[in-house]
Amino acid sequence: MGRILFPDGFHWGAATASYQIEGAWNEDGKGESIWDRFTHTGGKIANGDTGDVACDSYHRYRDDIALLREMNLTSYRFSISWPRLLPAGRGALNAKGIDYYSRLVDELLAAGIRPFPTLYHWDLPQALEDAGGWPNRDTAGRFSDYTDATIRALGDRVDDWMIFNEPSIFTVMGYWAGIHAPGRRDQDAFLKATHTVNLAHGEAFRAMRAARPNARIGTAFNMSPCEPAGDSEADAAAAARWHALVNVWYLEPALRGRYPDAFLDGPPLDRMGVRQGDLERVRAPLDFLGINLYTRTLVRANPDDPAGLGAQAVGPVGGNEGPKTDFGWEVWPNALYDMVMRITSDYGRPAIEITENGCSCDAGPDAKGVVNDTPRIEFHRGYLEALARAIADGADVRGYHAWTLLDNFEWGEGYRQRFGLAWVNFPDTERTLKASGRWYGRAAAENGIDS
Ligand code: IFM
């Protein structure tokens, strides 16, 4: 057994997202989001769950901060709800909405915790979806206006920002697979959405940079190292294309002004609605790259793939060699090492923040009210050990954020997957730190772990 220490100033954090924790879905002037509409439609979410109340963090954010303090954390990644600030997606800021985030930021600063907001974690104002949603390129302008207004309101106290959370997930799941809001199943809508999101990324970056020249601006990308499922050259090429679509479809436009080779016949620029000059507009020279990572992905060639990728991921999520979380995702700590090292070498050693990493584990309170979620402790220990190796091998990693602070609304799964360091008793929303939360708090206090 050895001791692994992290660099001085390393941020130990936890992450959440507005729709997953806030509740108060229609209070104080908040507008309807696509997730309000989707969950209220019925038949979309396990158990018919909704985020109407969720963890009630809109009212209980001080309890959330108390948990962060109890764990000695120095960074809190939360997201800002666009329809809470701009109920119809455009126009003047809703004073009560901005007041909520302003109080949250002030209390975090008073507790010595870095406020680390994401501007879009999937809750598009429904009014903008009614106008075409992300496939409509006008949404890019609306988004950049929203980011501009938000950084002007909070940027005197918030230095570090993320523009998007997991662009490749919300476009695929929302517009192609249809299992997330807004529930569309249309590959062309998906392709157009990806390009609008890239335009929005570039425009938001420039607006934010102009409003606050010293702000540090990144995005939280979902990433997973793509490994060929077999030994063939075809599988290796398929894995490379999958990497291009899943990992860098938003990063390459931002940093290099180009779309990577995800499709057999090249990027379908016409179907995506790419116009002259757009590949300059999508550029966003980010100050740091956020990586959300859970497991690896195995990929095999599929010459009959109607989507034009010539590839498919082989289920289950991850592979079959490692243990499984309660969600069935493979625990594969080396995925974090591989991904961080790949990004470090492909993009010239950028500053990296691990913006999400964690696992679903159903352990609940015992007779004494103690939650012994040992698999989660082992999960974080394994991934942190892999991360420390990447840092030792030259990666510039500034922080690690556990997903997630609280058990919360896990999208299509409702409340049945529990990812929290703290147990939430639904529906009274009482919070209890789990054994993993206490373990993580010690790691944060000591800036290190036992391996
Ligand atoms: O809950 C989600 C989060 O919103 C985005 N990243 C993955 C998490 C677990 O599925």
Boltz pocket constraint, residues with backbone or C-beta under 6 A from the ligand:
constraints:
  - pocket:
      binder: B
      contacts: [[A, 17], [A, 20], [A, 166], [A, 292], [A, 356], [A, 403], [A, 409], [A, 410], [A, 411], [A, 419]]
      max_distance: 6.0
